[in-house]
Structures are given as structure tokens and as C-alpha cells.
Amino acid sequence: MGIACQGQSPIERRELEEALYQKIAAEMNLSETAFIRKLHPTDDFTKSSHFGLRWFTPTNEVPLCGHATLASAAVLFHKKKNMNVALTFLTLSGELKARQGGDHIILDLPTYLTYPQDSQGMEELVKKAVGNMNVQEVRYSPDTKKLLVCLSDVYERSDLEKLKVNAQELLLAENTGKVKGLIVTLKGNRHGKHESYDFYSRYFAPWYGVAEDPVTGSAHAVLSSYWAQQLGKNEMCAFQCSGRGGKLKIILQKDGRVDIGGQAVIVSEGFLTI
């Protein structure tokens, strides 16, 4: 999960210089670093409901990051004691909303469709990602430049967790710019030894300087529409099987957007000297 930072100087009167956003993200060296900024000089982190939000990996600015948005909302709700029921963030992906729902924070994100991808064009990349595992289908999301690789139903969660992916090999296999993220996903097992989930996934984005992301809201904006169609249901529970892992509650809305709920824990806080 990304760390939320206030994109203001200590006197909160001027913006950070543009180059500093990327330099700070590189120094943080997390999957994503989120920068919250006030939209107007008179705005207040406790009272205002609309903020600007940008996300940076250690190497690039990205158009969408769900869990860094969740972290940003958690900082505003829990540390800044923001009094609003819901917050709206102005981002490169348009307006994103976050609200509190019990012990979860619920994000309102756009959904992104995937389309069948000719395996011949991505054969080497898929091979580098999953080796000799049986692949059920390969799909592509042109809006997000994410490639979705769905494994055969013969596999289980443990098989996905054991998968060894070399990020550098992914970069060598795909350098055209068409793919910026790779999702490997698997249908859930409702009768296994683990808690029941509708589907599992892992997400790799070395093209953005992220070998593997622990939990990825933007990937689930793609996965939610795919698995809703496959499973015939609009409410799902998902688990991302990275080393840290994370559970996501998903509800597709009729307007083409998706509510993705998750929990946030603030583990450190402080001041950054620039």
C-alpha cells in the first residue's frame, strides 16, 4: 500500500516544485506514494471534502492507484479527523470518491473492460510470467494497458502463491509500451482450507518500477468487470496473493463503476524536510 503525503510546503501556501514529487517517491521507494493537495488556499484538511491527489511509483507518475487512494483517505479520516462522510479526489482518472463503511474505507472507482488478446502477440511475455502453467485465456485492457492472464481452473491459490516471476524478464519480453502492468488471476475455491474468495490475483508492474505490488486497487478495477462476467455476480470477495497480501470487497454498480472496500493501518508518521 502506498504512503499518503500532504503535497504542500510546511507553510501550506505553495505547491511542491514539480520535480520534487518524483524525487520524494523515489526516496520513499514504495509501490506508490500519494500526494494530497488542497485545491484552494482556504481549504482545510479537517473540514474540506475535495482534494487533489497524485500518485507516483519510484520511477513514474501513474494515472490510478486504488490503495494509495485508500491510504490517503485513511490519513484524512483518522489522522486529520476530517468530518465529512465522503471525500472526493480530483485525479488523472477523474473524480474518485472515498467513504467510511464500518471498519472499511470504500472507494468508488471506474471499471475497465478487457478484450481477448491474440496470444501470439504476447506469447513470450505470458511465458515469462507463468512458465508452463496452463492458461485459460489472455485478455487486454487498452484503457489501462494491463494484460490479464487467467490460469486454468485446475490450479489453486497455493499454485499462484508459489509462482516465481522475474521482473527483469518481463521487461525484456515486452518493451513496446503496449503493456504497463500484468495481472495473473485464478478462480477462487469456495471449499478450500482458506477463507472463501471468488478469485485470486497477483500484479506485476516493472514498467513502472514496481516488481510486484502487494495489493492493487487499479488492477481490481479491471478484474472486477472480468470476474463479474465470468461468475455472473456483482458482489465478490477477492484476495491478492502477494507476500503481504490483501482482501478486497467488491460491488459493481449499475453506472459502470465499482465500490472496492479495504482496511488501512497507519504504521508511521512524521515530517519530511525538503
N, C-alpha and C positions, 0 to 999 in steps of 0.2 A: 504494500500500500504506500502511496506517495505521502510526503510530508507537506502540510499546509503552512505557507508563509504569507505574511502580510506584505504585499508589494508596495510598500511606502517607506520613505525615509523615516528615521526616528521622530522628526518633527511633523511627519504626516502631511506635508504640504506640497511635495513634488514627487514625480514618478521616479522610479529607478531608471538609470540610463539603460537603453535597450540591450546593450551587450552584457550587462550585468546579470540579466535573467539566466542566460545560458551559462555564464561562468559560475553562478551560485549553484545551479542544478548539477553542473559537473563536479563541483566541490562536495555537494551532498552525496552524489553517486548512488542515488536510489533509482528505482524504476522510473518514477516520475516525481517531480517537485512542483507543487501547485502554488501559484501566486494570486492571492486575493487582493483586489484593489477597490478603493472607494470610487464611485462614479462621479461624485461631486464633492467639492471641498467641505461642504457642510454635513456630509453623510457621517454616520456613526456606526461602528461595528456592533454596537449593542441594540440600536434602535432601527437602523435601516434594514430593508428587506431585499434590496437589489445591489449586486456587486459585480465587478468584472472578475474574470477568472481565466488564467492561462496555465498550461501545463508544459513542462519541459523534461525530457529524458536527459541523461548526461551528454547527449550529442545533438538533440534536435527538439524543436517545439513540435507538439503533436496536436491534432485537431480535437481529440476527445480522450478523456481518461476518467472512467467512472469512479474508481476507488480513490483517486486523488480528489475528486469532487466530494465524495463521501467524507474523506478526511477533512476537507475544507469546511463542510457543513458542521462536522463534529466540533471543530475548533470554535466556530461561531456560536453554536448552540451551547456547548459545555464549558468553554473557557471564557468566551466573551459574553456569555449569558444573553445571547440575542433573544429578544422577547417575541419574535414573530413565529407564527405557526409554520410558515413555509418561507423558504429563501429562493430567490431567482438569481441565477448566474448568467451573465452575458459572456458568451464564449465563441470560439471559432465554429462550433457546431450549433450555433443559435442559442436560444434561451433554454437553460436546464434548470429544473426545479428540484428542491430537496425539502423533505418534511420529516418530522419526527413521527414514528409509529411504534409506541411502546418502547422496547429496548433496542429497536432498529431505527436506522435512518433510511428513508425510501427515496430513491432517485427516479425522476421522470426523464427517460432518455429516448431518443429516436431509435427505431428499429431499422435494420438494414437487410435487404434481401440478398440471397445468394443464388447463383445460376450454375448449371452444370459446366464443368471445366474439362476441356479436352485433356485427358491425362497425358497425351503425347507431348504437349507443350510444357507440362510441369513434371514429367516423369522423373527427372533427375532430382528435383527438389523434394518430391514426395519420398523418393527412395532414401535420400539423406536423412529425412525426418523420421521415418518409421521402419526403415530397413526392409526385411522380408515379411513383415506383418501383412495380413490380408486387409485390403482396403475395400470398403463397401462403396464409397463414392467420393469424388473430389468436386468441390464447388468453390466459386469465386464471388467475392463481394466487391464490385467495382467502386462503390462509394467509399469504402474503407481501405481498399487494396489488401484485404485479408483473404488468404487461402484457407479453406476449411477442408480438412481431411477426416472423414468419418471411417473409423475402423469397423471391421466385421463384428457382428453380434456374438461371435464365438469367444471374444475376449472379455475380460473382467477388469474391474478397477485396478487390481494389483498389476495387471499387464501394462496398463497405461502408466502407472507409477514407476515401474521398472524401466521404462523406455529411456534410453540414453541418447540425447540429441546433442550433436556438436554444432554450436552456433556458427563457428567459422566455416564449416562445411555448407551450412545453409547459405551463407553469403556468397560462397564460391559457386553454388548451384544456381543462384538467382541474383543477377546483377543488372537486370534491365530496368528496374524501377517499378515493375508491374506489381510486385508483392512487397508489402511493408510489414506484414505480420502473418504468422502461420498458426492456425488452430488445429490441434489434434483432439478429436472428440469421440465419445463412445456412449452408446445407450446404457442407461442405468440398469441395475439389477435390484428389483424390488424384493428379492427374497434372499439376499446375501447376508454375510455376517456383520456388515457395516450398516449404519443408518441408511435408510432407503433414499435414493435420489433418482430423478428422472434421467439425468445424463451427467457425464463427467467430461472434463476437458483439461488441456494444458495449452499454454500460449507462449510462443516464441517470437521475439521481435528484434533480432540482432541488427536489422536495417535501421533501427532507431537507437542502437547502443544498448539494448536490453536482451541479454541472452535468454532468460525466461522470466516472465512476470509472475509474481506469486498469485495474485487474484486480479482479474481484469474485467471491469465493467463494460468497456467498449467491445471486448470480444463477445460478451454475453448479449450485447445489442444485436450482434449477428447471430449468435447461437439461439437466441430466444425465438426468432422467426423460423429458423430451420427446424428446431425440435418441436415447435408448436404444430408445424405441418406434418412432421413425421409421426408424432404421438397423438395428434388430434385433440390437444388440450391447450388451454390458455394460462393455466396456473401450474407452475412447475417449481421443483426444488433442485438446484444444481450444486455440484461440488467441483472446484478446480483443484486438481491433484498435484500441485507443485509441492516442493519440500515444506513450505509453510502452510499452504492450502487455505481454502476458504469456502464457506457455504453461502449460497445466494438464493433468495426467494424471488420468484419471477411471476409477474402478472401482465399479460399482454392486454392492452386497451384497444377499444374499437377504433380509435383515431390514428392507429398506426404507430403508437408509442408504447413504451414498456416501463412498468414500475419494477425496479430492481432494489431489493432490500438487503442490507447488510449491517453488521455491527462495527464499531470503531473503538479502539482503545488508544488513548493518548499516553505515550510512554516517556516522552521527554519534552521539555520546553526551554526556551531561552532567548537570548538576543544575539543577532548576527552583526558583527562590527564590519562595516564596509569602508 
